Amino acid sequence: MDALKLDSPDYYLNREISLLEFNWRVLQQALDDDLPLLERLNYLCIASTNMDEFFEVRVAGLVQQLEIGDPYLEADLVPAAAVLKKIAIRVHELVAEQYRILNKVLFPAMAREEIHVLPRARWTDSQRDWLKTFFFDEVAPILSPIGLDAAHPFPRLLNKSLNFIVALVGKDAFGRNRDFAILQAPRALPRIVQLPAEFCDNGEHKFVFLSSIIHAFADSLFSGMEVKGCYQFRVTRNSDLAIDTEETSDLLDAIKEELSQRNYGDEVRLEIAHNCPEDMVEFLRVQCGMSQDNVYQVDGPVNLSRLQALYALIERPELKFKRFTPGTPAKLAESSEIFSRLRKSDILLHHPYESFSPIVELLRQSAIDPKVLTIKQTLYRTGSKSPIVDALVSAAKASKEVTVVIELRARFDEAANVALASRLQQAGVHVVYGIVGYKTHAKMLLILRREDGKLRQYVHLGTGNYHPNTARLYTDYGLLTSNKKMAKDVSNLFVQLTSLGSATKMHKLLHAPFTLHTSLLEKVARETDNAAAGKPARIIIKVNSLVESDMIQAFYRASMAGVKIDLIVRGVCCLKPGVVGVSENITVRSIIGRFLEHTRVFYFENAGDAEVWAGSADLMKRNLLRRVEACFPIESSKLRQRIIDDLALYLSDNNNAWTLDAEGRYHRVICEPDVGAISAQSELLKQLALHY
């Protein structure tokens, strides 16, 4: 073991390529005939949205590193320029596959279900007349074509906006020759237009892309000139906020200022219609400052995620996942007063199979309960019109002492969190923004209640956000407890977040950036020592991402000592499993299903005295060393066994599982005929939801 250099780049997969492979697995769901058709379309849209964010954040970051000469610091040691080349090759493959699936697989399948997205060539005369009226009434008045000349330079286009480059011949009203014009479609316009029922036979749905409508009638916008061509394109920009947290005196104002510029960051990708002439493609490439690698010509709409609108517009339940009602644990259903129930024992909730409503109800009861004195909560993402926020506002108005730690820098939710902070402050809530330089990502709720003349604390700790909507889409664990030591730890952590005092010794919790990283490394080392001593040793970990190199090296050492390690990693994984002499005892699998796997769980066999931990952190440097995170033990033997059983179910999944090989390729797990199909998510729905 000592002779091997476990920090060698040969033992690590590239982080960015691994993220693209996750997106490829999502895209493969669109090809699964066993899934409902509109859900397959939805997966295609999700893959498109994921790709947008990949360019806005990951590619943008690499470009910045290259520009300022910073070294690329990932464990595989591939320089930024080489990574960008690898990305371009793989993304071009993925984009081609996206549009092949849309045009050759999904559109024909939708047509068989009488769902039609009509190209201009298939419009009837009556449909064209209706669309022409729609264009002149609803679209043309909002458009502002820009003819390009010295007085009208190429405009700075909004991030991911739908644009058209128009080739013109002739003179404008002032006698000037024009070659090109730019047309930007305002975001107020729908990207998919549904044709009225009069154009549809019984059961039919017919739609037209806004881009097709603009193409068809663009000539009317350029009176006296001839339109030789009209081609859609889209520019993706760097959308990561650049805030110097050490220099700013007011984080809220700094974020507001940065948000005003988000839509105009540096260009990182150019998407253009596949039939755009080569000279116009080159013109756009130069104007947008793009390298050829980051120009993508696509056979369809430049923003596939807009097709997601069809899901809501089409009322066809048989083409969607069956609806379910999240269950409620019997112990909570039998009691109208949550506090008395929590005094008896801990309660574990597994979302979305079990309802998020007990958390909302706990806050609602706390807001009106005269015995409740204080509520403290962290908020990272909450969603609009959140009942969580409503309850906090009600509590503050009822003269409770309410403190909320809001993470303003939750990526792409910054504007929502700025507005949330303002609303809570207006209601009298004490609002703080966490720690400068460290995102507050922990999911914690603390309620202080006076009972029989004494103060008692109640706690909720979770792996996911306080967001009722995503709680129906993401898998997460939440622990409700009145354990005194756990509550004391949470209380100390809140004090640390608000008063900026020194780190306090914890009784139960592991917390980043102080003890979580070192404690996890110690637990892996303990399993390594146990295996070497012939004691029972096993590790099962379920996270969203595995990137941090110290953790990976610890897993390698454990594997070399004989520890069996099963890693369930939804997305990015930089560890190479199955490397002879290094990681032969490690398996890596990814579950891609109806729900986004989001639970973070850590199981250590501990020589027969098993430990199970859950928390908010992934195994990434940012989570372990640059964020405030909380990881909590599951101490109830019954609840601990329940999570162990869940992990076993995920490890037996042969329906939604993919396994990773040492080359970074994922292979779909095939259901053997004599075993039968096992879907962890479907089984958990049957076990925990009321209806399926």
C-alpha positions in Angstrom: 0.0 0.0 0.0 2.8 2.4 0.9 4.6 1.9 -2.4 1.6 3.1 -4.4 1.2 6.8 -5.0 -2.6 7.2 -4.5 -2.4 10.8 -5.5 -1.3 9.8 -9.0 -3.6 11.4 -11.6 -4.0 7.9 -13.1 -6.4 7.0 -10.3 -8.9 9.8 -10.9 -11.6 10.5 -13.4 -12.1 14.0 -14.7 -14.8 15.9 -12.8 -16.2 17.8 -15.8 -16.4 14.7 -18.0 -18.0 12.8 -15.2 -20.7 15.5 -14.9 -21.4 15.2 -18.6 -21.7 11.4 -18.2 -24.4 12.0 -15.6 -26.2 14.1 -18.2 -25.8 11.3 -20.7 -27.5 8.9 -18.3 -30.4 11.4 -17.9 -30.7 11.6 -21.6 -30.9 7.8 -21.9 -34.1 7.9 -19.9 -35.7 9.6 -23.0 -35.1 6.3 -24.9 -36.7 4.0 -22.3 -39.9 2.6 -23.8 -41.0 1.5 -20.4 -41.4 5.1 -19.3 -44.5 7.2 -20.1 -44.0 9.2 -23.2 -44.3 12.7 -21.7 -41.9 11.8 -19.0 -39.4 10.8 -21.6 -39.8 14.2 -23.2 -39.3 15.7 -19.7 -36.0 13.9 -19.3 -34.9 15.3 -22.7 -35.7 18.8 -21.4 -33.9 18.2 -18.1 -30.8 17.1 -19.9 -31.0 20.4 -21.9 -31.4 22.4 -18.7 -28.5 20.6 -17.1 -26.3 21.4 -20.1 -27.2 25.0 -19.9 -26.0 25.1 -16.3 -22.9 23.2 -17.2 -21.8 25.9 -19.6 -23.0 28.8 -17.4 -21.0 27.5 -14.4 -18.4 24.8 -15.1 -17.3 25.8 -18.6 -17.4 29.5 -17.7 -15.1 28.7 -14.7 -12.6 26.8 -16.8 -12.5 29.7 -19.4 -11.8 32.1 -16.5 -9.1 29.9 -15.2 -7.5 29.8 -18.6 -7.7 33.5 -19.0 -6.0 34.4 -15.7 -3.5 31.6 -15.8 -4.7 29.8 -12.7 -3.7 26.1 -12.6 -6.4 23.5 -12.9 -6.5 21.9 -9.5 -8.6 18.8 -9.9 -6.9 15.5 -8.9 -6.6 14.2 -12.5 -4.3 17.2 -13.2 -5.6 17.7 -16.8 -4.9 21.3 -17.7 -7.9 23.6 -18.3 -7.3 24.0 -22.0 -7.2 20.2 -22.5 -10.4 19.8 -20.4 -12.2 22.3 -22.6 -11.2 20.3 -25.6 -12.5 17.1 -24.0 -15.7 18.8 -23.1 -16.2 20.1 -26.6 -15.8 16.6 -28.1 -18.2 15.0 -25.7 -20.8 17.8 -25.7 -21.0 17.8 -29.5 -21.8 14.0 -29.3 -24.4 14.6 -26.6 -26.1 17.5 -28.5 -26.3 15.4 -31.7 -27.9 12.6 -29.6 -30.4 15.0 -28.0 -31.7 16.2 -31.4 -31.6 12.7 -32.9 -33.8 11.5 -30.0 -36.2 14.5 -30.4 -36.6 14.2 -34.2 -36.3 10.5 -34.8 -37.7 9.0 -31.6 -39.9 11.3 -29.5 -41.7 13.4 -32.2 -42.8 10.2 -34.1 -43.9 8.6 -30.8 -45.8 11.8 -29.9 -47.4 11.8 -33.4 -48.7 8.3 -32.8 -50.4 9.7 -29.7 -51.9 12.5 -31.7 -49.5 15.1 -30.3 -48.1 17.1 -33.1 -45.5 19.9 -33.2 -46.1 21.3 -36.7 -43.3 22.6 -38.9 -44.2 25.3 -41.4 -44.3 22.8 -44.3 -47.2 21.1 -42.6 -49.4 24.1 -41.9 -52.7 24.1 -43.7 -54.0 27.4 -45.2 -56.4 27.9 -42.3 -53.8 27.2 -39.7 -51.4 29.7 -41.5 -54.1 32.4 -41.5 -54.7 31.9 -37.7 -50.9 32.0 -37.0 -50.5 35.1 -39.1 -53.2 36.8 -37.1 -51.5 35.6 -33.9 -48.2 37.0 -35.1 -49.5 40.5 -36.0 -51.7 40.7 -32.8 -49.4 39.1 -30.2 -45.8 38.9 -31.5 -45.0 41.7 -34.0 -45.9 44.6 -31.7 -43.3 43.3 -29.1 -40.5 42.7 -31.5 -37.7 45.3 -32.1 -35.5 44.3 -35.1 -32.0 45.8 -35.1 -30.5 46.5 -38.5 -26.7 46.2 -38.1 -24.5 49.2 -39.2 -22.1 51.6 -37.6 -24.9 53.3 -35.6 -26.4 49.9 -34.7 -23.6 47.6 -33.6 -24.2 43.9 -32.8 -26.2 44.0 -29.6 -25.3 42.5 -26.3 -27.8 39.7 -26.1 -29.4 38.4 -23.0 -28.2 35.1 -21.6 -30.0 32.1 -23.3 -32.5 34.4 -25.1 -34.1 33.3 -28.4 -32.6 35.4 -31.2 -32.7 35.4 -35.0 -30.2 36.6 -37.5 -31.9 37.8 -40.7 -30.2 38.0 -44.0 -31.5 41.1 -46.0 -31.3 42.4 -49.5 -32.3 46.0 -50.4 -32.4 49.4 -48.9 -34.1 50.6 -45.8 -36.3 53.7 -45.4 -33.2 55.9 -45.4 -31.7 54.5 -48.5 -29.0 52.4 -46.7 -28.0 48.9 -47.8 -28.5 46.3 -45.1 -27.0 42.9 -44.9 -28.0 41.5 -41.5 -30.5 42.3 -38.8 -30.9 40.8 -35.3 -34.2 40.0 -33.8 -34.6 39.1 -30.1 -37.8 37.3 -29.0 -38.8 38.8 -25.6 -39.1 36.4 -22.8 -42.8 37.4 -22.3 -43.7 35.5 -25.5 -44.5 31.8 -25.2 -42.0 29.5 -27.0 -44.7 27.0 -27.8 -48.1 28.1 -29.2 -51.1 25.7 -29.0 -53.5 25.7 -31.9 -57.2 26.1 -31.1 -59.5 23.1 -30.9 -61.0 24.0 -34.2 -57.8 22.8 -35.9 -57.7 19.5 -34.0 -59.7 16.3 -34.4 -61.0 14.6 -31.2 -58.1 13.9 -28.9 -55.5 15.7 -31.0 -53.1 18.3 -29.7 -51.3 20.6 -32.2 -48.5 23.0 -31.4 -46.2 25.4 -33.2 -42.8 26.7 -32.1 -42.7 30.5 -31.7 -39.5 30.3 -33.8 -41.5 28.8 -36.7 -44.0 31.7 -36.5 -41.3 34.3 -36.5 -39.6 32.6 -39.4 -42.8 32.5 -41.4 -43.7 36.1 -41.1 -40.3 37.9 -40.5 -40.5 39.5 -43.9 -43.3 41.7 -42.7 -40.9 43.4 -40.3 -38.6 44.7 -43.0 -40.8 46.7 -45.4 -39.3 47.2 -48.8 -36.5 44.7 -48.3 -36.2 41.1 -49.2 -35.6 38.5 -46.4 -33.2 35.9 -47.8 -33.0 33.9 -44.6 -34.0 33.9 -41.0 -32.1 31.6 -38.5 -32.5 31.2 -34.8 -29.6 31.3 -32.4 -28.8 31.5 -28.7 -25.9 32.7 -26.6 -25.0 31.2 -23.2 -23.1 33.3 -20.8 -21.1 33.0 -17.6 -23.8 33.2 -14.9 -21.7 32.6 -11.8 -21.8 35.6 -9.5 -18.4 37.2 -8.9 -18.5 38.6 -5.3 -15.5 39.4 -3.2 -17.0 38.5 0.2 -13.9 39.8 2.0 -14.1 43.2 0.5 -17.9 43.9 0.5 -19.4 45.5 3.6 -23.0 44.5 2.7 -23.4 41.1 1.1 -27.1 41.8 0.3 -26.3 45.0 -1.7 -23.3 43.3 -3.4 -25.5 40.4 -4.6 -28.2 42.8 -5.9 -25.6 44.6 -7.9 -24.2 41.4 -9.4 -27.7 40.0 -10.2 -28.3 43.1 -12.4 -25.3 41.9 -14.6 -25.9 38.2 -14.6 -27.6 38.1 -18.0 -24.6 39.8 -19.6 -21.6 37.7 -18.5 -18.9 36.5 -20.9 -20.1 34.3 -23.8 -19.3 30.6 -23.4 -21.5 28.9 -26.0 -23.2 29.7 -29.3 -26.1 27.6 -30.6 -27.3 28.1 -34.2 -29.9 26.5 -36.4 -28.3 23.7 -38.5 -29.3 25.2 -41.8 -27.8 28.6 -41.2 -25.3 29.4 -44.1 -21.6 29.1 -43.3 -20.9 32.8 -43.7 -23.6 33.8 -41.2 -22.4 31.2 -38.7 -18.9 32.7 -39.0 -20.3 36.2 -38.6 -22.1 35.2 -35.4 -19.1 33.3 -34.1 -16.8 36.3 -34.5 -19.4 38.8 -33.0 -19.8 36.5 -30.0 -16.1 35.9 -29.5 -16.6 32.1 -29.7 -14.0 29.5 -30.6 -15.2 27.0 -33.1 -15.3 24.3 -30.4 -18.1 26.1 -28.6 -20.3 26.6 -31.7 -23.2 24.1 -31.9 -25.4 23.9 -34.9 -28.7 22.1 -33.9 -31.5 20.5 -35.9 -34.4 21.9 -33.9 -35.2 24.6 -31.4 -32.1 26.1 -29.8 -33.6 25.7 -26.3 -35.0 22.2 -25.9 -36.0 22.8 -22.3 -38.9 25.0 -23.6 -40.6 21.8 -24.7 -41.3 21.2 -21.0 -44.3 23.4 -21.5 -46.0 20.6 -23.4 -46.1 18.5 -20.2 -48.5 21.0 -18.5 -50.5 21.7 -21.6 -51.4 18.1 -22.4 -53.8 16.5 -20.0 -53.0 12.8 -20.7 -52.5 11.0 -17.4 -51.7 7.8 -19.2 -48.6 9.5 -20.7 -47.3 10.6 -17.3 -46.2 8.9 -14.1 -49.0 7.6 -12.0 -49.8 10.1 -9.3 -49.2 9.2 -5.6 -50.0 10.7 -2.3 -47.0 10.9 0.1 -47.6 8.9 3.2 -47.6 10.1 6.8 -46.0 8.0 9.5 -48.7 6.4 11.7 -47.2 7.9 14.8 -47.7 11.4 13.4 -51.1 10.6 11.9 -52.4 9.5 15.2 -51.4 12.6 17.1 -52.6 16.2 16.4 -49.8 17.6 18.5 -46.3 16.9 17.2 -44.4 17.9 20.3 -45.9 15.3 22.5 -45.1 12.7 19.8 -41.5 13.8 19.6 -41.0 13.5 23.3 -41.6 9.8 23.0 -39.2 8.9 20.1 -37.4 10.2 17.0 -39.2 10.2 13.7 -37.5 9.7 10.4 -39.2 11.0 7.2 -38.2 9.8 3.7 -39.3 12.2 1.1 -41.0 12.2 -1.4 -42.5 8.8 -0.4 -43.5 10.4 3.0 -45.0 13.8 3.2 -43.1 17.0 3.9 -46.3 18.3 5.6 -45.2 17.3 9.1 -42.3 19.9 8.9 -44.7 22.6 7.7 -47.2 21.6 10.4 -44.5 21.7 13.1 -43.8 25.3 12.1 -47.5 26.2 11.9 -48.1 24.8 15.4 -45.0 26.6 16.7 -46.3 29.9 15.3 -49.5 29.8 17.3 -48.4 27.8 20.3 -48.0 30.2 23.3 -45.5 27.8 24.8 -43.1 28.3 21.9 -40.6 31.1 22.6 -38.0 30.8 19.8 -37.6 29.4 16.3 -34.3 29.2 14.4 -34.0 27.9 10.9 -31.6 27.8 8.0 -32.9 28.5 4.5 -31.0 27.7 1.3 -33.8 27.2 -1.3 -37.5 27.5 -0.4 -39.4 28.1 -3.6 -42.0 30.9 -4.2 -45.1 31.1 -2.0 -43.5 28.8 0.6 -45.7 27.7 3.5 -42.5 27.4 5.5 -41.9 31.1 5.1 -45.6 31.9 5.8 -45.2 30.1 9.1 -42.1 32.0 10.0 -43.7 35.3 9.3 -46.8 34.3 11.3 -44.5 33.3 14.2 -42.7 36.6 14.1 -46.0 38.5 14.1 -47.1 36.5 17.1 -44.1 37.9 19.0 -42.0 34.7 18.8 -38.2 35.2 18.6 -37.5 34.1 15.0 -34.0 33.9 13.6 -33.4 32.8 10.0 -30.0 32.1 8.4 -30.5 32.7 4.7 -27.8 31.7 2.2 -28.1 34.5 -0.3 -25.6 32.8 -2.6 -27.6 29.7 -3.4 -26.8 29.4 -7.1 -29.6 30.6 -9.4 -31.8 31.3 -6.4 -30.0 34.5 -5.3 -32.8 36.8 -6.5 -35.5 34.8 -4.7 -33.4 34.7 -1.5 -32.9 38.5 -1.6 -36.6 39.0 -1.8 -37.2 36.4 0.9 -34.8 38.2 3.2 -36.7 41.4 2.7 -40.0 39.8 3.4 -38.8 38.2 6.6 -37.1 41.3 7.9 -40.3 43.3 7.3 -42.2 40.8 9.4 -39.7 41.3 12.3 -37.6 38.2 11.7 -33.9 38.4 12.7 -32.2 37.6 9.3 -28.5 36.8 9.0 -26.6 35.7 5.9 -24.2 33.1 7.4 -20.5 33.3 7.4 -18.4 35.4 5.0 -16.5 33.0 2.6 -18.6 29.9 3.7 -22.0 29.1 2.2 -24.5 27.9 4.9 -25.8 24.6 3.4 -26.8 22.9 6.6 -30.6 22.0 6.9 -31.6 22.8 10.5 -34.6 23.8 12.4 -34.7 24.5 16.2 -37.7 25.2 18.3 -37.5 26.3 21.9 -40.6 25.6 24.0 -41.5 26.1 27.7 -43.0 23.0 29.2 -43.8 22.5 32.9 -41.6 25.5 33.8 -38.6 24.2 31.9 -37.2 24.9 28.4 -37.3 22.0 25.9 -35.8 22.0 22.4 -37.1 20.3 19.3 -35.0 19.8 16.2 -35.4 18.9 12.5 -32.2 18.0 10.6 -32.3 17.1 6.9 -30.4 16.1 3.8 -32.5 18.4 1.6 -33.9 21.9 1.4 -37.0 23.3 3.2 -38.8 23.4 -0.2 -42.2 21.7 -0.3 -42.1 21.5 -4.1 -38.8 19.8 -4.5 -39.7 17.5 -1.6 -42.1 15.8 -4.1 -39.3 15.4 -6.6 -36.1 14.8 -4.6 -35.3 11.9 -2.3 -34.3 13.2 1.1 -34.2 12.1 4.7 -35.4 14.3 7.6 -35.0 13.5 11.3 -37.3 15.0 13.9 -36.0 14.7 17.5 -36.1 16.1 21.0 -32.8 14.5 21.9 -31.2 17.0 24.3 -27.6 16.6 23.1 -28.6 16.8 19.5 -30.6 19.9 20.2 -27.7 21.5 22.1 -25.4 20.9 19.2 -27.9 22.5 16.8 -28.3 25.5 19.2 -24.5 25.9 19.4 -24.3 25.8 15.6 -26.9 28.5 15.3 -25.0 30.7 17.8 -21.8 30.1 15.8 -23.6 31.2 12.6 -25.1 34.4 14.2 -22.5 35.5 16.7 -19.4 34.3 14.9 -18.0 32.8 18.1 -15.3 30.1 18.1 -16.2 26.6 17.1 -17.9 24.7 20.0 -17.3 21.1 20.8 -20.2 19.0 19.5 -21.8 16.1 21.4 -23.5 14.4 18.4 -23.1 16.3 15.2 -20.3 16.4 12.7 -20.1 19.8 11.1 -18.2 21.4 8.3 -15.8 23.1 7.9 -14.5 21.8 11.3 -15.1 18.1 12.1 -16.9 16.5 9.2 -14.0 16.0 6.9 -11.6 14.6 9.5 -14.3 12.5 11.2 -15.3 10.8 7.9 -11.6 10.1 7.2 -11.2 8.6 10.6 -14.2 6.4 10.2 -12.9 5.1 6.9 -9.5 4.5 8.5 -11.2 2.6 11.4 -12.8 0.3 8.8 -9.4 -0.1 7.2 -7.9 -1.1 10.5 -10.8 -3.5 11.3 -10.3 -5.3 8.0 -6.6 -5.6 8.6 -7.3 -7.1 12.1 -9.8 -9.6 10.7 -12.9 -7.8 12.1 -16.1 -7.1 10.2 -15.6 -4.1 7.9 -17.9 -2.6 5.4 -18.7 0.9 4.0 -21.8 2.0 2.1 -22.1 5.6 1.1 -24.8 7.4 -0.9 -24.1 10.9 -2.1 -24.7 13.2 -5.1 -21.0 13.7 -5.8 -17.7 12.2 -4.9 -14.8 14.5 -5.8 -12.6 15.2 -2.8 -9.2 13.5 -3.2 -8.5 12.8 0.5 -11.7 10.8 0.8 -11.0 9.0 -2.5 -7.5 8.0 -1.3 -9.0 6.8 2.0 -11.4 4.6 0.1 -8.5 3.2 -1.9 -6.6 2.4 1.2 -9.6 0.7 2.7 -10.2 -1.3 -0.4 -6.6 -2.5 -0.5 -7.0 -3.6 3.1 -10.0 -5.7 2.1 -12.9 -3.5 3.0 -16.0 -4.0 0.8 -17.1 -0.5 -0.3 -20.3 0.2 -2.1 -20.7 3.8 -3.3 -24.1 5.0 -4.7 -23.2 8.3 -6.4 -25.9 10.0 -8.5 -23.7 12.4 -10.4 -20.0 13.2 -10.5 -17.6 10.5 -9.4 -13.9 11.0 -9.7 -13.0 7.7 -8.1 -12.0 4.8 -10.4 -13.5 1.5 -9.2 -12.1 -1.9 -10.1 -8.5 -0.8 -10.6 -6.3 -3.9 -9.9 -4.5 -3.7 -6.7 -6.2 -0.4 -5.7 -10.0 -0.4 -5.9 -11.0 -4.0 -6.6 -13.3 -4.0 -3.6 -15.1 -0.8 -4.6 -18.3 -0.6 -6.6 -19.9 2.6 -7.9 -23.5 2.8 -9.0 -25.8 5.6 -10.0 -29.6 5.5 -9.8 -31.5 7.6 -12.4 -35.2 7.3 -11.9 -38.4 9.2 -11.4 -37.0 11.1 -8.5 -33.7 13.0 -8.2 -31.6 11.0 -5.7 -30.6 13.5 -3.1 -30.0 11.7 0.2 -26.5 11.7 1.7 -26.0 8.7 3.9 -22.9 7.1 5.4 -22.9 3.5 6.7 -19.9 2.1 8.6 -20.0 -1.5 9.9 -17.7 -0.7 12.8 -16.8 -4.3 13.7 -20.5 -5.2 14.2 -21.6 -2.0 16.0 -22.9 -0.3 12.9 -23.1 3.5 12.5 -25.4 5.4 10.1 -25.1 9.1 9.5 -27.1 11.4 7.3 -26.4 15.0 6.3 -26.4 17.9 3.9 -22.9 17.5 2.5 -21.5 15.7 -0.6 -18.0 14.4 -0.7 -16.6 17.5 -2.4 -13.9 19.9 -1.2 -16.4 22.8 -1.2 -18.9 20.9 1.0 -16.3 19.5 3.4 -14.0 22.5 3.7 -15.8 25.7 2.5 -19.4 25.3 3.6 -21.3 25.1 6.9 -22.8 21.6 6.8 -24.4 19.3 9.4 -24.1 15.5 9.5 -26.2 13.7 12.2 -26.2 10.2 13.6 -29.3 7.9 13.3 -29.2 6.5 16.9 -32.6 4.7 17.0 -31.9 1.1 16.2 -35.2 0.9 14.4 -34.6 4.0 12.2 -31.0 3.0 11.6 -32.1 -0.4 10.3 -34.7 1.2 8.1 -32.0 3.3 6.4 -29.7 0.2 6.1 -32.6 -1.6 4.4 -33.1 1.3 2.0 -29.4 1.1 1.1 -29.7 -2.6 0.5 -32.6 -1.9 -1.8 -30.6 0.6 -3.8 -27.8 -1.9 -4.1 -30.2 -4.5 -5.5 -31.8 -2.1 -8.0 -31.6 -3.6 -11.5 -34.1 -1.3 -13.2 -32.7 2.2 -12.7 -29.1 1.5 -11.9 -25.9 2.2 -13.8 -22.4 0.9 -12.8 -19.2 2.7 -13.4 -16.0 1.1 -14.7 -12.4 2.1 -14.3 -12.4 3.9 -17.7 -15.2 6.3 -16.6 -17.9 4.5 -18.6 -21.3 3.7 -17.2 -23.2 0.5 -18.0 -26.9 0.0 -17.4 -27.6 -2.9 -14.9 -29.5 -5.6 -16.8 -32.3 -7.4 -15.0 -31.6 -11.1 -15.1 -34.7 -13.2 -16.1 -34.5 -15.4 -13.0 -34.2 -12.4 -10.6 -37.0 -10.1 -11.6 -37.0 -6.4 -11.9 -36.2 -4.4 -8.8 -36.7 -0.6 -8.7 -35.7 1.0 -5.4 -37.9 4.0 -6.0 -40.9 2.0 -7.1 -40.6 -0.3 -4.1 -40.3 2.6 -1.7 -43.4 4.1 -3.2 -45.3 0.9 -2.6 -44.0 0.7 1.0 -44.5 4.3 2.1 -46.9 6.2 -0.2 -50.7 6.0 0.3 -51.5 5.5 -3.4 -49.4 4.5 -6.4 
